[in-house]
């Protein structure tokens, strides 16, 4: 009977251990500056691309023209910064992309509060 109880508790123990250890994902700060050809569709496409890596990420748009998109992405994707920079820089409306490991500081210290994309 004890062996059966122990067997039943193993999956619960494994789940608890996985939760305690975390996902092992790394956080990255991503900033995307656009040129004057940017459209709402471009902003939404960039948000969708970032959400492919982290569906829970807050993708923020600074209300300036041209706008800037900022996000902190948590992912375990290898070479994330290299990949995301290359993919975003191919888009005609994108002026510049920066990506670096998250430092714990806010993504933006600008006085204007950004607005989130859906």
N, C-alpha and C positions, 0 to 999 in steps of 0.2 A: 504494500500500500504506500509506503514511504517513497519507493522508487517511482511510482506512478505520480505522486504529488510533485516530486522533484522534476519529472519530465514535463509536467504541466506548467511549472514555474519557469522553465528555461526560456521560452519565448518572451515572457514578461521581463525577465532579467536582461535578455539581449536588447530589448527595446529601451529599457531604462539606461543601459550602458551606452547605447548609441545616442540617446538624447543628452546624456551627461558629457559625452565627448564632443558634441557638436558635429557640424557637417564637414568641417575641414575646408570650407569655401573661403576664399580671400575676397576682401572688399576692395573695390577700385573706385576712384573718383574720375568721372568722365565729363568733359566739357566740350560742347560742339558749337562753334561760331558759324553763322551763316552769312552769305553775301546778300545783295539786294534782290536777287531773283527768287528768294525763298517764298514758298506758299504754305498754306495751312496743311496741304497734303504732304509737303516735305517734313514738316514738324511731326506729323502723325506717323510718317514712315520711320523716322529716326526713333521715336518713342517705341514703336512696335519692335524695331530691331533690338533696342536695349532690353525690352521686356522678354525677348527670346532667351536672354541670358539670366534674367532675374525678374520673374513675373510680379514680384511684390515691390519692385523698385519705385520710388517716387521720382518721376521724370518731371523736372521743373523747367519752365520757360520764363526767362527774364523778359519783361515787357519793355523792350527797347527795339529799335529798328536799325539794322537787322537784329533779330533776336539771338539769344544764346540759350542752349539747352544744357542743363546740368543734372547729373544723377550719381548716386552711389550705388554701384552694382555689386552684388555678392554672387560669386560664381566660382566653380572649380575648373572652369575651362582653361586648358593650357594655352599659354601665350595670348591671354585675353587682350591685353593692350595692343599688341602688334596686330592681331586679327581685327579688332574693332576699329582701330585707326585706319587700316587699309580699306576696310569695307565702307566706312563713312566718307573717307576722302575721295572715293570714286564718284560720289554724288555731286552733280553740278551745283547745287545750291549751298554746299558746305564749303566754308572758307578755311576753317582750321579745326583740328581735333586734338585734344590733349587727354591723356589717360595716365594715371599713376596709382600706385597702391594707396589705399585710404590711410590718412594720418590721424584720424580722429577729430580733426578740426572740421567746422562746417564747410560744406562744398562751396558756398559763396558767402563772402563777407560784405557784399554790396549792400548799400542802404535800401535799395528797392527790393521789396519782397517778391520772389518769383511766384508764378502761377502754375499749378500742376496741370498736366495733360491727362485726359481720361485713359 
